[in-house]
Amino acid sequence: MVAAPRKNVMPGIEIVLPATSANLGPAFDSAAIAIRLYLKVRAFADREFRVAAHGRDAKICARPDNNLLIETYRDVMKQNGRELLPLRILMQNEVPVGKGLGSSAAARLAGVALAVHFGKLRWIDQQIVAEAARREHHADNAGACWLGGLVLVGSGDAGQGLTDRAPAYRIRVLGDWPLLFAIPRHPLSTEKARSVLPDSYSSSDAVANVQRAMLLAAAFLQGRSDLLRQALDDCIHQPYRSAFCPLLEPLRSLAGQHGIIGAVLSGAGPSVLLFLDPQESAARIRRRIGALLRQQRLDAELVLTKLETRGARERRRRITSSRSVRG
């Protein structure tokens, strides 16, 4: 016979947070997609903080100090006048840390979600996204991770930065291209990637990016590869970051060849996202790109995946068992 859960014991929470890819070429700081790589977290009330992590970058995820998830949880509890409840946290991670796939947004959102649950905060989705976005300083990855699919974001009141209900809008899309990520060995900090961006841009560059961003939205809404191919060029951030991202230019040069629709930096880099032709074998394209990179003596892990339509908000649930994270 299975024993019933003890009364007055607060249930734990399980949350599955997808990785994300922001910017998508010209949509700098205004759009992102969720992808099928995940940070899975289980948390339970305990006498002290304990973290166990498995999977990719497990040592970083499990360290007790300078842990982004725990720091966020502590801060949100304190700022909202809640008594800090120590947690036992179990993680299974597939998201590369510090490589442009939204690892910090996922960790911050997990921390916010734990505070909302254990602090009994009655926050709506936009408040959760806004809190993570305030800490990330932009809402693209946070919005896509929480809501899933393609997300467009704004900055709240014009000129005032992110509000407590920063807009993040999930868009229903028809585009469902295979996605290939080329992930280098070493990370790149967002601060370093942002440090090389200019303070102003020419009107021609700004107009070009607006036009391409509009085409990008149309491509996703209509599922049109021809529009996507035209939409992926960028004048705002990629030309300045390419020196830190040696995979970008070699892979961009392959657009229109070998089943590759186009290639863009994933977030601030250094990883590169390639959109693949759905009419061709994604596995064959991956092998071909791997051979081309080896010929150029470029080292990268190649990960095939797809857009994730479900966000973390749809993949959280209360739990009573403290057994390891589900696969």
N, C-alpha and C positions, 0 to 999 in steps of 0.2 A: 504494500500500500504506500502511495506517495503522500508524504506529510504535507499538510496545508501550510502555506506561508504564515509566518508568525504575524500576529496583529501588531499594529503600531510600528512596523518596520517599513520604512519608505522603499518603494520598489526602485530598482535600478533602471537604467535606460540604455538602449542600444541605438546607435545612429550610424548610418552608412553614408559617407560624404564622397561624391565623385570628384575626381580631378577636373581641372578646367584649363582652357586655353583662351587667353584674352588678346585683344587688339585685332587679330585676324587680318593683318596687313594694315589697311587704311583706317580701321575703326578704333583709333587710339583712345584708350581709356573709356570707350563708350559701348563696347560689346564683348561678349565672351560666350563660349559654349562649354557645356558639361561633357565629359568624356568617360568612357567605361574603364576607368582605373579608380580604385577606391581606398579611402581610409576608413576602416571599420573600428568603431569604438564601443566598448561596454564599460559602464561605470556604476559603482555601488558605494553606498555609504560605508565608511570604515573608521577605525580608530585613528589612523594616520594615513598620509598620502603614500600610495604605492602604485608604481607603474610597471607594467610588463608589456613588451612590444615584440612583434615578430614581423618578418617580411623585409621589405626594402628600407634601408637606412634605419634599422631597428635601434642601433645604439643612440642615434640622435633622438628618436622618438621616446626612448625609455629613460633618458637622463633626468634625474630629479630636479636639477637646477637649470635655470635658463630654458625652461620647457614652455613653449608658447601656449600650448593648450591649458596647462595648469595656471600660468600667469593670467591668462584671459579669464578663466573661471574665477580665480581669486579676486581680480579687479572688479568684475561685474557684480559679484556677491557683495563686496565691500561698498561699491558706489551706490548700490540699491538698498543698503542698510540691512542686509541679510547676514545671519551668523554663518561663519565659514564652516562648512561641513567637509571633513577630510574624505577622500575618495580612494577606492581601489579602481584603477583604470587598466583595462586590457585593450591593446591595439593590434590590429593586423593591417599593415600598410603596403600599398602598391604604388604610391605616388612619389616620384623622385623629389627629394628635398632640395630646394634652391636652384631648380633648373627650368623654371618657367611654366610649370604645370599646376600652379595654384596650391602648392603645399601649405604655405602660410595662411592663405584664406581658409583652407579646410580646417587647419588646426585652430584658428581663431573662432570659426563658426562652431566647431565642436565645443570649445570652451564656453562660448555664449549659450549654446544649447544645454550644456550641463548646468549652467547657472540658472537658466530659465526653469529647468526641471527641478533641481534640488532647492532652488530658492523660491519656488512656486511663484514665479513672475508670470503675469498674464500678458505676454507679449505676442503681438501678431507678427506675421512673416516679415513685413516691411521694417518693423522695429529690430528684429533679429538681424536682418541683412544690414541695416543702417549701423548697428553697433559694431559688427565685424568690419564694415566699410570704413567707419571712423578710425579704426585702429590700423586698417590697411592703407588709408588715405585715398582710396578709390573703391568703387563698388562693383566693378565688372566681374572679377573672379568670385567675390562673395555672392553676388546675385546669381550667377550661373550655378555655383555649387549648391546653393539652398533651393533654387527654383527648378533647375534642370533645363535641358534644351538650349536654345539660343536666347540670351538675355540682352536687352538693351538697357542702358542706365543713363541717369542724369546726375546732376550735382545738387539737387534740392533747389532752394531759392537762388536765383541768379546772383552770382557774386558773393554768396554767403557760405559756400561750402556745403558739406553734407549735413542734412537735418536729421532729426531722430526718426524720420520716416522717408529716407532718401529713396527716390523712385528707382525701381528695378522691375522691368517688364519682361515677362516671358512671352516669346513670340512663337506661334505654331508654325512649323516649317515643313516643307516637302523635301528639301534637300537631305539626302542620307548617304553622303559619300564615304567610302572607306577612308580612314585617317591613319597616316603613318607618322610616328614621331621619331626623329633622329635625336638621340639624347647623348650628349658628350659626357666624358668622365667627370669633369670638374664643374662645380656650380658657379653661378654668377649672381652676386647680390643685386637686388633691385635698386639699391641706392647707387651702386656703381654704374648700372645701366642708365639710370636717370641723370647722372652727373654729366653725361656727355651731350645731353639734349640742349639745343639753343633756347634762348629766352624768347625769340620771335622768329617768324617764318615769313617768307614772301607771300604775296597774295596769290600768285600762280600755284605755289605748292599747297596752300590752304584750299584753294578751289579744287585742285586735282584730287585731294584727299576726300573732300566732301562728295565729289562726283563718284569716286570709286566706292565710298562707303554706302552711298545710295544703291549702286549696282550690287554691292555685296548683300544688302538686305533683300533686294529683288531676287537674287540668285537663290538664297535660302528659302524665301517664300514660295518660289515657283519651281525649285528643284532643277535649275538650269545650269548645266556645266559651262555652257558658252559664256554666260554672264559672269560666273565665278572666275573663269580664266581671265577675263578683263578686269576684274575687281580687286585682285590681290596685290597690285603694286602700291607702294607707300612712299611718301616724301617726308613724313613727320618724324619717324623714329628709327626705322630700319637702316637708312644710310649712315646714321651716326653710331649705331650700335654694332654694325657689322664687324668692326675691328675686334670686338670682344667675342664674336660669335663666328668662328671660322667655318662652320658648316653652312652658313646661310647662303653665301654667294654661289658656291658650287652646286647646291641643291636648287636654288632659284634658276640657275642656268639650264636646268633640265625640264623646266615647264614646257608643256606641249610635246614632250618626248616620253617614251617608255611608260605610258599610261599615267603620267603625272600631270594633273590639271594645273597645279601651282604650288609654291612653297612660301611660307611666311615664318617669321619668328613666333614662337609660342610665348606669349606674354612678353616679358623683357628679355627673354633668352636665358641661357644660350641654346636651348633646344629649338628644333625647327619642326614645324607642322607641315606635312604634305597632304594635299587633297588628291585622292586617286580616282581614276576613271572607274566607275562601278561596272562597266562592261568588260573589264579586263580582270585577270586573276591578281588579287591583292598580294597573295603569297609570292607569285612570280615577280611582281614589281619589287617587292621587298628584297628578294634575292638579287635582282639586277642592280638595285641601288647599293646594296651591300658590296657587290663586286666593284662598282664604280668608285665608291668611297675608299675601298682598299687600294685600288689603283692610284688614287691620289694621296695615299698614306694618311687618311683621315679616320680617326677612331670614333665610332658612335654605336650605341645600342639602338637597334631598330625595333620599335614596338607598334604592332598593328592593333587598331581598335576602331570604335565607332562613336558617334554622338550618343550621349545618354539623355534620354527624355525625362527621366525621373530625378528630381533633386533630393537633397538630404531631408527636406521636410516630409517627403513621402516615404522615406525609408527609416523612420525612427519609430521606436515602440518601447513601451514599458516592459520590463522583464523582472523576474524574481530569481532566476538561476544565475549563479556566478561562474558557470562553466565557460570555457574559452569561446572566443568570438566565432560566429558562424562563418563558413566559407561562402 
